[in-house]
Protein backbone atom coordinates (compact mmCIF):
# COMPACT_ATOMS: atom_id res chain seq x y z
CA UNK A 1 0.00 0.00 0.00
CA UNK A 2 2.94 2.30 0.59
CA UNK A 3 4.02 2.15 -3.04
CA UNK A 4 0.55 2.54 -4.55
CA UNK A 5 0.29 5.81 -2.66
CA UNK A 6 3.42 7.08 -4.41
CA UNK A 7 1.49 7.06 -7.70
CA UNK A 8 -1.39 9.05 -6.23
CA UNK A 9 -2.00 12.72 -5.57
CA UNK A 10 -0.20 13.81 -8.71
CA UNK A 11 3.09 12.39 -7.47
CA UNK A 12 4.08 10.99 -10.88
CA UNK A 13 3.34 14.28 -12.64
CA UNK A 14 5.26 16.20 -9.99
CA UNK A 15 8.22 13.86 -10.37
CA UNK A 16 8.43 14.30 -14.16
CA UNK A 17 7.91 18.06 -13.82
CA UNK A 18 10.92 18.26 -11.51
CA UNK A 19 13.02 16.27 -14.00
CA UNK A 20 12.04 18.40 -17.02
CA UNK A 21 12.57 21.71 -15.25
CA UNK A 22 15.86 20.42 -13.84
CA UNK A 23 17.00 19.50 -17.36
CA UNK A 24 16.16 22.96 -18.68
CA UNK A 25 17.89 24.74 -15.79
CA UNK A 26 20.93 22.49 -16.13
CA UNK A 27 21.24 23.27 -19.83
CA UNK A 28 20.96 27.01 -19.14
CA UNK A 29 23.75 26.72 -16.58
CA UNK A 30 25.88 24.86 -19.12
CA UNK A 31 25.33 27.63 -21.67
CA UNK A 32 26.47 30.22 -19.12
CA UNK A 33 29.69 28.33 -18.35
CA UNK A 34 30.34 27.56 -22.02
CA UNK A 35 29.88 31.20 -23.03
CA UNK A 36 32.17 32.41 -20.24
CA UNK A 37 34.91 29.98 -21.24
CA UNK A 38 34.70 31.08 -24.86
CA UNK A 39 34.62 34.76 -23.87
CA UNK A 40 37.59 34.44 -21.50
CA UNK A 41 39.67 32.84 -24.25
CA UNK A 42 38.87 35.62 -26.70
CA UNK A 43 39.53 38.41 -24.19
CA UNK A 44 42.52 36.61 -22.61
CA UNK A 45 41.04 36.95 -19.15
CA UNK A 46 43.40 35.88 -16.37
CA UNK A 47 43.14 32.27 -15.26
CA UNK A 48 41.42 31.70 -11.96
CA UNK A 49 38.79 34.42 -12.39
CA UNK A 50 36.21 31.77 -13.24
CA UNK A 51 36.39 30.29 -9.72
CA UNK A 52 33.61 32.61 -8.55
CA UNK A 53 31.58 31.65 -11.60
CA UNK A 54 31.95 27.98 -10.70
CA UNK A 55 30.34 28.80 -7.36
CA UNK A 56 27.65 31.19 -8.56
CA UNK A 57 26.34 29.33 -11.63
CA UNK A 58 25.61 26.00 -9.85
CA UNK A 59 24.02 27.88 -6.95
CA UNK A 60 21.98 29.94 -9.40
CA UNK A 61 20.85 26.83 -11.26
CA UNK A 62 19.90 25.20 -7.96
CA UNK A 63 17.85 28.24 -6.92
CA UNK A 64 16.26 28.58 -10.37
CA UNK A 65 15.12 24.98 -10.33
CA UNK A 66 13.58 25.41 -6.90
CA UNK A 67 11.79 28.63 -7.88
CA UNK A 68 10.08 27.00 -10.86
CA UNK A 69 9.21 23.79 -9.04
CA UNK A 70 11.97 21.65 -10.51
CA UNK A 71 14.88 19.70 -9.12
CA UNK A 72 17.62 22.20 -8.47
CA UNK A 73 20.04 19.44 -7.56
CA UNK A 74 19.46 17.67 -10.88
CA UNK A 75 19.97 20.95 -12.74
CA UNK A 76 23.24 21.61 -10.94
CA UNK A 77 24.45 18.08 -11.63
CA UNK A 78 23.56 18.33 -15.32
CA UNK A 79 25.30 21.68 -15.65
CA UNK A 80 28.56 20.05 -14.61
CA UNK A 81 27.84 16.99 -16.74
CA UNK A 82 27.19 19.03 -19.90
CA UNK A 83 30.13 21.32 -19.39
CA UNK A 84 33.43 19.93 -20.58
CA UNK A 85 36.18 21.64 -18.60
CA UNK A 86 38.85 23.29 -20.68
CA UNK A 87 42.56 22.76 -20.03
CA UNK A 88 43.02 25.98 -18.05
CA UNK A 89 40.18 25.04 -15.65
CA UNK A 90 41.47 21.62 -14.65
CA UNK A 91 43.02 22.86 -11.39
CA UNK A 92 39.75 24.51 -10.40
CA UNK A 93 37.79 21.37 -11.21
CA UNK A 94 40.21 19.33 -9.10
CA UNK A 95 39.69 21.74 -6.20
CA UNK A 96 35.92 21.33 -6.30
CA UNK A 97 36.18 17.56 -6.63
CA UNK A 98 38.36 17.42 -3.51
CA UNK A 99 35.99 19.78 -1.71
CA UNK A 100 32.98 17.59 -2.48
CA UNK A 101 34.83 14.40 -1.50
CA UNK A 102 36.07 15.78 1.80
CA UNK A 103 33.09 17.87 2.91
CA UNK A 104 29.96 17.49 0.77
CA UNK A 105 29.59 13.72 0.69
CA UNK A 106 30.03 13.10 4.45
CA UNK A 107 27.44 15.79 5.22
CA UNK A 108 24.87 14.23 2.88
CA UNK A 109 25.37 10.73 4.30
CA UNK A 110 25.11 12.07 7.85
CA UNK A 111 21.83 13.79 6.98
CA UNK A 112 20.40 10.67 5.37
CA UNK A 113 21.49 8.45 8.24
CA UNK A 114 19.95 10.78 10.80
CA UNK A 115 16.48 10.65 9.21
CA UNK A 116 16.25 6.87 8.69
CA UNK A 117 15.10 5.08 11.89
CA UNK A 118 16.37 1.54 12.43
CA UNK A 119 12.78 0.34 12.66
CA UNK A 120 12.13 1.53 9.11
CA UNK A 121 15.29 -0.18 7.89
CA UNK A 122 14.08 -3.49 9.32
CA UNK A 123 10.61 -3.07 7.80
CA UNK A 124 11.99 -2.26 4.36
CA UNK A 125 14.81 -4.82 4.44
CA UNK A 126 13.23 -7.32 2.03
CA UNK A 127 12.23 -4.88 -0.68
CA UNK A 128 15.31 -2.73 -0.06
CA UNK A 129 17.73 -5.63 -0.53
CA UNK A 130 15.79 -6.78 -3.60
CA UNK A 131 15.91 -3.27 -5.06
CA UNK A 132 19.66 -3.09 -4.43
CA UNK A 133 20.34 -6.29 -6.37
CA UNK A 134 18.04 -5.17 -9.19
CA UNK A 135 20.01 -1.92 -9.45
CA UNK A 136 23.39 -3.68 -9.30
CA UNK A 137 22.75 -6.54 -11.71
CA UNK A 138 19.98 -5.29 -14.03
CA UNK A 139 19.32 -1.56 -14.15
CA UNK A 140 22.89 -0.27 -13.98
CA UNK A 141 24.29 -2.69 -16.63
CA UNK A 142 21.35 -1.87 -18.92
CA UNK A 143 22.00 1.86 -18.60
CA UNK A 144 25.73 1.43 -19.25
CA UNK A 145 25.24 -0.75 -22.33
CA UNK A 146 22.44 1.41 -23.75
CA UNK A 147 24.38 4.66 -23.35
CA UNK A 148 27.92 3.46 -24.13
CA UNK A 149 27.25 0.37 -26.26
CA UNK A 150 27.11 2.23 -29.60
CA UNK A 151 30.63 3.58 -29.02
CA UNK A 152 32.05 0.06 -29.25
CA UNK A 153 31.19 -0.12 -32.93
CA UNK A 154 32.79 3.19 -33.84
CA UNK A 155 36.00 3.17 -35.80
CA UNK A 156 39.13 3.33 -33.63
CA UNK A 157 37.03 2.98 -30.50
CA UNK A 158 39.00 2.31 -27.32
CA UNK A 159 35.99 0.77 -25.58
CA UNK A 160 35.28 -2.94 -25.64
CA UNK A 161 32.81 -5.35 -24.09
CA UNK A 162 35.01 -5.97 -21.04
CA UNK A 163 35.21 -2.22 -20.37
CA UNK A 164 31.42 -1.95 -20.34
CA UNK A 165 31.13 -4.89 -17.97
CA UNK A 166 33.61 -3.25 -15.65
CA UNK A 167 31.79 0.09 -15.80
CA UNK A 168 28.52 -1.70 -15.09
CA UNK A 169 29.94 -3.00 -11.85
CA UNK A 170 32.01 -0.11 -10.49
CA UNK A 171 29.44 2.68 -10.91
CA UNK A 172 28.53 2.83 -7.25
CA UNK A 173 25.25 4.25 -5.98
CA UNK A 174 26.16 6.85 -3.40
CA UNK A 175 25.98 10.56 -2.87
CA UNK A 176 23.70 11.52 -5.78
CA UNK A 177 20.76 9.27 -4.88
CA UNK A 178 21.33 10.08 -1.21
CA UNK A 179 21.04 13.79 -1.92
CA UNK A 180 17.96 13.28 -4.09
CA UNK A 181 16.31 11.22 -1.36
CA UNK A 182 17.04 13.88 1.25
CA UNK A 183 15.79 16.71 -0.96
CA UNK A 184 12.62 15.33 -2.60
CA UNK A 185 11.76 12.45 -0.29
CA UNK A 186 10.17 14.66 2.34
CA UNK A 187 7.56 15.85 -0.17
CA UNK A 188 6.30 12.33 -0.91
CA UNK A 189 3.83 10.22 1.07
CA UNK A 190 5.42 7.53 3.26
CA UNK A 191 8.77 9.29 2.89
CA UNK A 192 10.34 7.26 5.70
CA UNK A 193 9.88 4.05 3.69
CA UNK A 194 11.44 5.70 0.66
CA UNK A 195 14.39 6.70 2.84
CA UNK A 196 14.71 3.11 4.08
CA UNK A 197 14.72 1.57 0.61
CA UNK A 198 17.18 4.16 -0.67
CA UNK A 199 19.47 3.52 2.28
CA UNK A 200 19.48 -0.22 1.58
CA UNK A 201 20.38 0.36 -2.08
CA UNK A 202 23.22 2.70 -1.14
CA UNK A 203 24.57 0.54 1.68
CA UNK A 204 24.62 -2.73 -0.25
CA UNK A 205 26.14 -1.14 -3.32
CA UNK A 206 28.94 0.47 -1.34
CA UNK A 207 29.54 -2.70 0.71
CA UNK A 208 29.56 -5.16 -2.20
CA UNK A 209 31.19 -3.38 -5.12
CA UNK A 210 34.31 -1.52 -3.88
CA UNK A 211 36.01 -4.57 -2.27
CA UNK A 212 35.45 -6.63 -5.43
CA UNK A 213 36.56 -3.94 -7.90
CA UNK A 214 40.27 -4.97 -8.05
CA UNK A 215 39.31 -8.64 -8.53
CA UNK A 216 36.81 -7.82 -11.30
CA UNK A 217 39.34 -5.55 -13.03
CA UNK A 218 41.93 -8.31 -13.01
CA UNK A 219 39.51 -10.95 -14.30
CA UNK A 220 38.32 -8.68 -17.13
CA UNK A 221 41.90 -7.63 -17.94
CA UNK A 222 41.11 -3.94 -17.63
CA UNK A 223 43.48 -3.23 -14.72
CA UNK A 224 46.26 -0.78 -15.46
Secondary structure as UniProt FT lines:
FT   TURN            2..4
FT   HELIX           5..7
FT   TURN            9..10
FT   HELIX           11..43
FT   TURN            47..50
FT   HELIX           51..67
FT   TURN            68..69
FT   HELIX           72..82
FT   HELIX           87..89
FT   HELIX           90..99
FT   HELIX           100..104
FT   HELIX           105..114
FT   HELIX           118..123
FT   HELIX           125..134
FT   HELIX           135..139
FT   HELIX           140..152
FT   TURN            155..156
FT   HELIX           161..170
FT   HELIX           175..184
FT   HELIX           185..187
FT   TURN            189..190
FT   HELIX           191..219
FT   TURN            220..221
//
